[in-house]
Amino acid sequence: MAHEHLTITNTIRELRFNASQMTQQALADRVGVSRQTINAIEAAKYAPSLEVAFRIARAFGKRL
């Protein structure tokens, strides 16, 4: 059985830009994490916990 590689991507930077160019710091404050965490998530260097992912989605009125 062949295994497919699932790639999960995010559009947080685009969502921030479309939300009146929200800064990483503003999103971090809203979500309860550091700006560096938002930066790492956007750069795909860090995968957020489900709790943080849901908080980010909620900040933009989106579903996961």
N, C-alpha and C positions, 0 to 999 in steps of 0.2 A: 504494500500500500504506500503510495507516494504521499509525502507530507508537504502541504503547501505552507509557504512562509507568509504569515500575516503581518503586514506592516501597518502600524497604527500611527496616524499623523495628527497634527493639531493645527488649528487655524487661529490660535489665540492672538498672534500679532495682527492678523487681518481684522479680527473682531475688535481688538483695541482701537485700531485705526478708524474703523467704521463707527465706533462709539465716541465720537467727538475727539478722536485721537487721544484716548485715555492712556496715561503713562503706565509703565510697568509698576511704578510705586503705588499709583492709585488702585490698580487691580490687586496688588499685593495687600494693601491695607483693607480692601473690601473682602478679600478671601481669608486673610489672617495668616499670611506667610510673608517671607522676605522678598524684596525685589529681586535678589539673586536667584531665589527659587523660581520665580516667574521667568526670568531670563533663561535659566537652565531648561525649564520645560519647553519654552519656545524654541530653543536650539536643539531640542531632542536629545539633551545630555542627561536628562533626569525624567523619570516617569513618576507622575504624582500618585499619591494614594487615591483610592476611590473616593474617599471623603473630600479631598482637595479637588479632584476632578469634578465632582458634583457641585462644589462651591463655585468653581470657575464657571461651569455651565450656567448655574443659577445667576451669577453676576451679569450674564449676557442674555438671560431669558431663553436659554437653549437647552436641548436635551443632549445627553451623552450619546 
